[in-house]
Structures are given as C-alpha cells and as structure tokens.
C-alpha cells in the first residue's frame, strides 16, 4: 500500500461506525445449506431431485402437483425426475474478515456470484493484543 492508501485506511478506521464494538472486525459470512438430513436432525424441509447436474429444487409447479396428489413424505416422479422431501439446516460459513465495513461490502459486491445469502457480522478483537496493535498502528497513519 502507498502512504496515501495507508493514511486513508487509518482515517477510515478512526471515523467509521464501529457498531458499538471495541476493536471491530467486520466478518463476512454466507448461509450454506446442509441438505439430506432426516426429520430428527432438521427443522426445515425442501423437495429436491437428484440429477446428473446436481440437486434440482422443486419449482412452484412441482410443489403444486405434490400438494394436490401426494402426501408429504412420498417420493414423487414428475417430468422424469424423482423428487424427495429432505431436511436441511443452514449454517453460517466464514468467507472473509475486513478491517472496515466498506471493505466487507465491497467483498460481497465483488463476489456475489459465489455467495448465497451473505451478511456482515461485527466481531471484536478483544483480548487479541497483536491484532489490536496492528489496528492502532494503522489508525495512527496520516495523523
């Protein structure tokens, strides 16, 4: 980074909204679906077909057909695909950590094609003297 870029980063660290968090670190998470669970291990369910190209979520047309002609747990053939009701859970998958909220938002914008349901969560660097020292050093740049 150039001295000008370091000074701009230091200014951003000093002036950004820390969201009531001391020594904030802006972490980008993404929702990831773990699918194929039975009813004892899942609280959400979806109808899917296993195809050569991977999982195919049931369309509204398929769901309407299932609701009309089948009960909730029968496997259903529709347009040459076997649909099965399976359970899933969504977990928060770490994607990256940023020093500024702007950088976290930029990451989401630049990588949206790889992300499902991204969001930013603010963590604290509390009790991490090494990271706090680096952050403080950056904040001193350009003053």
C-alpha positions as CSV (number, residue, x, y, z in Angstrom):
1,X,0.0,0.0,0.0
2,X,1.1,3.5,-0.7
3,X,1.5,6.0,2.2
4,X,-1.6,7.7,0.9
5,X,-3.6,4.5,1.0
6,X,-2.4,3.7,4.5
7,X,-3.4,7.2,5.6
8,X,-6.9,6.8,4.0
9,X,-7.3,3.4,5.8
10,X,-6.2,4.9,9.1
11,X,-8.7,7.7,8.6
12,X,-11.5,5.2,7.8
13,X,-10.6,3.1,10.9
14,X,-10.8,6.3,13.1
15,X,-14.1,7.6,11.7
16,X,-16.2,4.6,10.7
17,X,-19.2,3.4,12.7
18,X,-17.9,0.7,15.0
19,X,-21.4,-0.5,15.7
20,X,-20.8,-0.2,19.4
21,X,-17.9,-2.7,19.3
22,X,-14.4,-2.0,20.6
23,X,-11.7,-3.0,18.2
24,X,-14.2,-4.2,15.5
25,X,-13.5,-6.7,12.8
26,X,-16.1,-6.9,10.0
27,X,-16.7,-10.6,9.2
28,X,-18.5,-11.7,6.0
29,X,-20.5,-14.9,6.5
30,X,-22.6,-16.7,4.0
31,X,-25.5,-19.1,4.6
32,X,-24.7,-22.6,3.5
33,X,-27.3,-25.3,3.3
34,X,-26.5,-28.8,4.6
35,X,-29.1,-30.9,2.9
36,X,-30.2,-34.5,3.1
37,X,-31.0,-34.7,6.8
38,X,-33.8,-36.8,8.2
39,X,-36.7,-35.3,10.2
40,X,-34.9,-35.8,13.6
41,X,-32.0,-33.6,12.6
42,X,-33.6,-30.8,10.6
43,X,-36.2,-28.1,11.2
44,X,-36.6,-27.1,7.5
45,X,-37.5,-29.2,4.5
46,X,-37.3,-28.9,0.8
47,X,-38.3,-31.0,-2.2
48,X,-35.3,-31.8,-4.5
49,X,-34.5,-34.1,-7.4
50,X,-31.1,-35.7,-7.7
51,X,-30.0,-35.2,-11.3
52,X,-26.8,-35.7,-13.2
53,X,-26.2,-31.9,-12.9
54,X,-26.7,-31.9,-9.1
55,X,-29.6,-31.1,-6.9
56,X,-32.7,-29.6,-8.5
57,X,-35.0,-27.6,-6.2
58,X,-38.7,-28.2,-6.9
59,X,-40.4,-25.4,-8.8
60,X,-43.7,-24.0,-7.8
61,X,-45.4,-26.2,-10.4
62,X,-43.8,-29.3,-8.9
63,X,-44.8,-28.2,-5.4
64,X,-48.4,-27.6,-6.5
65,X,-48.5,-31.1,-8.1
66,X,-47.1,-32.7,-4.9
67,X,-49.6,-30.8,-2.6
68,X,-52.5,-31.9,-4.8
69,X,-51.7,-35.6,-5.4
70,X,-49.3,-36.8,-2.8
71,X,-48.7,-36.7,1.0
72,X,-45.7,-35.0,2.5
73,X,-43.3,-38.0,2.6
74,X,-43.9,-39.9,-0.6
75,X,-41.3,-39.8,-3.3
76,X,-42.7,-38.2,-6.4
77,X,-41.9,-38.7,-10.1
78,X,-42.5,-35.5,-12.1
79,X,-41.2,-34.9,-15.6
80,X,-38.7,-37.7,-15.5
81,X,-37.2,-36.6,-12.2
82,X,-37.6,-38.3,-8.8
83,X,-38.4,-35.7,-6.1
84,X,-37.7,-36.4,-2.5
85,X,-38.5,-34.4,0.6
86,X,-35.3,-33.9,2.6
87,X,-34.4,-31.9,5.6
88,X,-31.7,-29.3,5.8
89,X,-30.1,-26.8,8.2
90,X,-28.4,-23.5,7.3
91,X,-25.1,-22.7,8.8
92,X,-23.1,-19.6,8.7
93,X,-19.9,-20.2,6.7
94,X,-17.0,-17.8,7.2
95,X,-15.9,-16.1,4.0
96,X,-13.5,-13.3,5.0
97,X,-12.7,-10.7,7.6
98,X,-12.2,-7.0,6.9
99,X,-10.9,-4.0,8.8
100,X,-13.7,-1.8,7.5
101,X,-17.4,-2.1,6.8
102,X,-16.8,-0.7,3.3
103,X,-14.3,-3.4,2.6
104,X,-16.8,-6.1,3.7
105,X,-19.5,-4.6,1.5
106,X,-17.0,-4.4,-1.4
107,X,-16.2,-8.1,-0.9
108,X,-19.9,-9.0,-1.1
109,X,-20.4,-6.9,-4.2
110,X,-17.3,-8.3,-6.0
111,X,-18.1,-11.9,-5.0
112,X,-21.9,-12.0,-5.2
113,X,-21.8,-14.6,-7.9
114,X,-20.1,-17.1,-5.5
115,X,-22.3,-16.3,-2.5
116,X,-25.8,-17.4,-1.4
117,X,-27.0,-15.2,1.4
118,X,-24.0,-13.1,2.5
119,X,-24.1,-10.8,5.5
120,X,-21.7,-8.9,7.7
121,X,-21.3,-9.5,11.4
122,X,-19.1,-7.4,13.6
123,X,-16.7,-9.4,15.9
124,X,-14.4,-7.8,18.4
125,X,-10.6,-8.2,18.5
126,X,-10.9,-8.0,22.3
127,X,-8.1,-9.9,24.1
128,X,-6.1,-10.2,20.8
129,X,-3.2,-7.8,21.5
130,X,-1.4,-8.5,18.2
131,X,-4.4,-7.5,16.1
132,X,-5.3,-4.6,18.3
133,X,-1.7,-3.3,17.9
134,X,-1.9,-3.6,14.1
135,X,-5.2,-1.8,14.1
136,X,-3.9,1.0,16.3
137,X,-0.8,1.4,14.2
138,X,-3.0,1.7,11.1
139,X,-5.1,4.3,12.8
140,X,-2.0,6.4,13.5
141,X,-1.2,6.6,9.9
142,X,-1.8,10.0,8.3
143,X,-2.4,11.9,11.6
